[in-house]
Amino acid sequence: MSDLVRVEREKDLVWVVLDREEKRNALDREFVDAIHAVLATLEEDPDVGVVVFRSSFDSAFVSGADIAELRDRNALDSLARINARLFDRIEQLPMPTIAAIQGYALGGGCEFTLACDLRVAGRSAKMGQPEVGLGILPGAGGTQRLPRIIGLGRAKELVLTGRIIEAEEAERIGLVHQVVPDGELYDHTRQLADRVLANGKLATRLAKLALDSAFDGGRVGHRLESVAQAVLFDSEDKKARMTRFLDRKKTRR
């Protein structure tokens, strides 16, 4: 098991703890691979009732993709769907999943939460899809899952402006199901998981499968999203914007 991800088990409830604190859980290839390794063990385990994803620290759930690595990826890298395949796998886990969100969940971090079945946020949560400001789009499922969850109009506003929203607004528009004080986030998440676990395990798995099948036509949209992202990954605008982003980070240190 990687040091970047650990598993904490409470009978049928499994906590997947994301622990790349020095990069605020930014998703690079190594981190993505570590999460895949954990998922491979969970998806085959019939005894797991609910999986909760959370961060090991307070300032971020997943701050986004690792921009330094993202800047150097080209169109072929984009078509490999590195982050998108991870989120597809999370979405397709047979058991219900919950994202417990504290701090930043931006870009790929927001897309991570969208792949989960349920989302609970602490009051410090900040969510959004700011990718257009870096010359790309939410290409790991964001253009497909976000409209399904909050509606097309609101999704367009968030994606096209790149606006970052607070937890209360996220709850108001249906992006998260519940907002609680930060110090109570994990207790409330556990209570939500317990309500799911109180039901039949087979019934909840089949209910999830049936609900997800309502959107199977969205696979075409995912492919379109991937092609559009691949074009953007080779654009000079993307490289320049990501370089400016990284340079600003250096000056703030």
BELQUI-V35700 format. One record per pair of residues at least 4 apart in sequence whose ideal C-beta (glycine too) atoms are under 6 Angstrom apart, sorted by the first residue. I is the first residue (numbers start at 1). J is the second residue. If there is no record, write none. Layout:
# BELQUI-V35700
i = {I I}
j = {J J}
This chain:
# BELQUI-V35700
i = {2 4 4 4 4 5 5 5 6 8 9 12 12 13 13 14 14 15 16 16 17 17 18 18 19 20 20 21 24 24 25 25 25 25 26 26 26 27 27 27 27 27 28 28 32 32 39 39 42 43 48 49 49 50 50 50 50 51 51 52 52 52 53 54 55 58 58 59 60 60 61 61 61 62 62 63 63 64 64 64 64 65 65 65 67 67 68 71 73 73 74 74 75 75 75 78 78 78 79 81 81 83 83 84 84 87 87 87 87 90 91 93 94 96 96 96 96 97 97 98 98 99 99 99 100 100 100 101 101 101 101 102 102 102 102 103 104 105 105 105 105 106 106 107 108 110 110 111 111 111 113 114 118 119 119 120 120 120 121 121 121 121 122 122 123 123 123 124 125 126 127 127 128 128 128 129 129 129 129 130 131 131 131 132 133 134 134 135 135 135 135 136 136 138 138 139 139 141 142 143 144 144 144 146 147 147 150 150 150 150 150 154 156 158 165 165 167 170 170 171 171 180 180 180 184 199 199 203 232}
j = {34 19 20 31 34 34 35 38 17 15 14 49 197 50 193 48 51 52 38 53 54 56 25 55 56 25 31 57 60 63 55 60 62 63 63 64 66 31 32 65 83 108 66 69 82 86 43 89 48 93 95 197 201 96 193 196 197 95 97 98 100 189 99 100 61 102 103 103 103 104 101 105 109 109 112 104 109 106 107 108 109 70 107 108 242 245 246 242 77 233 233 234 230 233 234 229 230 233 230 85 226 108 140 140 141 111 115 140 141 115 115 97 205 117 196 204 208 116 117 118 189 113 116 119 120 185 189 105 113 121 125 122 124 182 185 124 126 109 110 113 127 110 128 131 140 127 129 140 141 142 119 145 177 176 177 178 188 189 125 167 176 179 182 185 167 181 182 182 167 164 165 170 163 164 165 138 142 158 159 162 136 137 138 162 162 241 242 235 237 238 241 232 238 142 143 225 229 145 146 225 218 221 222 155 152 155 154 155 173 174 175 173 160 163 169 170 179 175 176 176 179 184 185 188 188 203 204 207 238}
